Amino acid sequence: MQWFLTSPIALAVAASMLYGIGSPFIRVAGQLGVSPNGLLFMAGAGYLTASLLFAPFAPIRFATSIGFWTAATYGLLFGIGFRFQALAMTLPSGLATIVLGIIAAFPLISMGIELGFMNQAHRVHLPLAIGGTVLIITGAICVSNSIKGSP
């Protein structure tokens, strides 16, 4: 189990699987009458519950006030992003297949920030990263155009 908790790849795959399994629940909950703000509230409750479940293994701590506010900014940005996702998926035309396919391209923004502003370009193979970026953008375009017309 230790290899899993120390492997960024294994953890990323697990996160992807959990996001993949959990995200369609947004659409179902919306169809069952849960509002986008209700979904946001429950997502917050889920984050809080998960942090408390893991607290015995990795204590909750903020080493500095700057670290606290950086984490708070992350929470706010993810909360607003989740609210937009929930709204998109609770609309009658908000197919999870389409909405999630487009949202899945969000790491490109994170990657751009990391490469451009956090001096991480020397730690990646840029040709592979650029090739992957082109494939992700192509995939998002294909997914966003995959809605069939009304019969």
N, C-alpha and C positions, 0 to 999 in steps of 0.2 A: 504494500500500500504506500510505502514511503516514496517509491519511484514515481507513483502517480502524482503525489502532492508536490514533488519537486520538478516535474516535467511541464514546461510551458505548453508543449504540443498536446500532451494528454489532457491537461486542464482546459485548453482551448477547444479541443474536440468535445469534451464533456459539456462545456458551456454551450457550444453550438447545438449539441443534441438536446439539452434542456430547453434552450430558447426555441428550438424547432418543435419540440413537443408542446411547450407551453403556449406559444403564440396563437395557434388556432383557437385556444380557449377564449381569447379576446373576442373573436367573431361570435362564438357560441354564446358567450355571456351577453354580448350586445343584442343578439337575437332573442335572448331570454329577458330582455328589458333592463339590463344593467347599463347605466349611463356611462359615458366616457369618464366623468369625474369619479363615479363609483369604481370603475376599473383602476383609475389612478390611485384612489384611496387604498384599494385592495393590493395593488402592486407595492405601495409603500408599506403596508402591513406585512406583506411577504418579505420585503427587504429587511424590515425590522426583525421579523421572526427568524430569518436565515442568519442574521448577524448574531442574534442571541443563541441560536443553536450551535454556532461555531465558536462562540466566545470562550468556552472552556479550553479550546485548542489554540486559539489565536485571539488574545484579549483585544477589546476595543480600546484604542488609544489614539491620541492626537499629540504628537511630540511637540508641535509648535502651533501657534495661532495661525500662521500662514498655512500650515498643513490642514488645519481645521477648515479654514475658509476655502482652500482649494478643493477639499472633499465636499464642502457644502455647495460650491459652484457646480461640481460634477453632478451632485444629486439634483440640483435645480434644472440643469440642462437635460439630464436624462428624464426627469419628471415631465418637463414640457414636451420633450420628444415623444415620450410614451403617451402623453395626452393626445398629441397629434395622431400617433399611430392608432390609439384606441378610437378616436373620432373617425379616422379613415376606415377602420375595419367595422365600425358599427353602422356606417352608411349602407343603404341597400345595395349600392353598386361597389362597395368596398370588399372585393374578393380578397381573401387572405393570400391566395396564390399570387396575386398581382402586388398588393400592398407590401407583403413581406419580401417579395423578390426585389422591389425597389429599395426598401429600407436596408436590405442586406448589403447594399453598396456603401453604407455609412463608414466602414473602416477606411475608405479612400480618403476621407476628410481627416481622420485621425492620423493616417499614414503621412499625408501631406504636412500636417502640423509637426509631426515628429521629425520628418526628414528636413523640413525647411527651417524650423525654429528651435528644435531641440538637439541639433547637431548629431543626428543618428545616421546620416547617409553613409558614413564610413563603415557601418556595421551590417549593411545589407548589400546584396548583389543587385545594383540598380537595374541592369538589363532585365533580370527576372522580375523585379518589382514592377517595372514599367510594363512588361509583357502581361503580368497578372492584372495590372490596372486596366489595360486595354480590354482584356477578357471580361473583367467585372463590369465595365461600362457597357460593353457589347451585350452582356447578359441582361443588365438592367433595362437597356433599350428593347431587347427582344421580349422580355417579360412584360414591360409596360405596354407593348403593342400587341399582346397576345389575347386581348379580350375579343371574344367572338361577338359579332353583331346580333341583334335581336332576331329570333326566328320568325 
